[in-house]
Amino acid sequence: MPRMDAVFLIASWTVTPSRHDELLDALSGLIGDVAAKQPGFVSGALFESSGGNTVIARIQMRTVEDRQRLEELPKLRSALRELRTIAQTHAQRYRLVESFGDSDSA
């Protein structure tokens, strides 16, 4: 399968169960109201662990430049600072190497 150029920002958030819903709501708003409206946005997704103490946020951007522009938005930076007061994050940037099937149809 050919290599792909899609760029992902994936953040794992560790949260106490009492603040789980608050974190999900905030991340949903951040992806839907900020990231999704930016040039180069491809998709976003939220995943939660069965125990409720971990939330994964995934944002796919078309290019590295699109991702960099997104990360530099003052509104995004401010929201992420605020989110770090309710949960710990471990964010990493990824480049899609290979994909199998349609990951958005579940």
N, C-alpha and C positions, 0 to 999 in steps of 0.2 A: 504494500500500500504506500502511496506517495506521502512524503512529509507535508505537513500543513503549517501555515503561518499564523494561525489564530493565537492570540495572546490572552492569558487568563490571570486574574488576580484571585487567589483563593485564601480566605482567612478563616481560621479555626478560632472560635470564641468559646472560652470556658466560663460558665455562668452558674450561679446558684439557682436551684429550681425556683425560688421565690421571685427571681428577676428574669426568668426564661421568656415569658410572654412579652415583657417590656423590651427585651433585646430583639426578639423576633419582629415586633412591630416597628422598632426603630430601623432595623436592617431592611425590612420590606419597604419602608418609606424612602430610605436612602437609595436603594436600587431602583425603585419605581419612579420616584420623583426627581432624582438627581442623575444617576448613571444612565438610565434608559433614555434620557433626553439629550445625551451628548453625542456628537458626531463619532461614528465608529463603533457605537454600542451594538453588540450582536445578541447577547442574551445574559440573563442573570438567573440564579437559582439559590434557594435556601434549603439546607438539610438540617435535620435535628437528630441527635442520638436518641436511642430508645429510652435512656435514663434521664434525658432532659437537661443534662449538664453541659452538653456541647452543641454548638450551632456552627455549621459551615456555610459561608457565603461565597458564591462563585460568580464572578463577572467576567464575561468574555468580550474582548474588544478586538476590532479588526486588525489593528497594527500596534506596534510598540509605541508609536507616537500618539495614537489615540489613548492608550492606557496612561501614558505620561501626562497628557493633557487632563485626563480625568483626575489623576492623583494630585494634580496641582490646583484643583478647584478649591477656593477658600471655603465654600459651603461644605464640601466633602471633608476637608481637613478638620473643620470645626466639629462636624457631626462625629467623626471618628474619635476626636479628643473626648467628646462627651460620652460616647459609648465605652471608652476605656475606664470610665468611672463606675460602670456596672458590670463589666466583664473583662477578662484578660484575653488578648488576641495574639495569635501567631500567624502573621500574614506572610505569604510568599508569592512570587510571580512565577508563572509557568508558561511554557510554549507547548502547544499541542503537537505531539510527535505523530500520533496515530489515533484513529477513532474507529470504533466498531459499532455498527448499527446507528439508530437514531436515539441519542441520549435524551432528547426532549419529549419523547412519547413514552410516558409511563403510566 
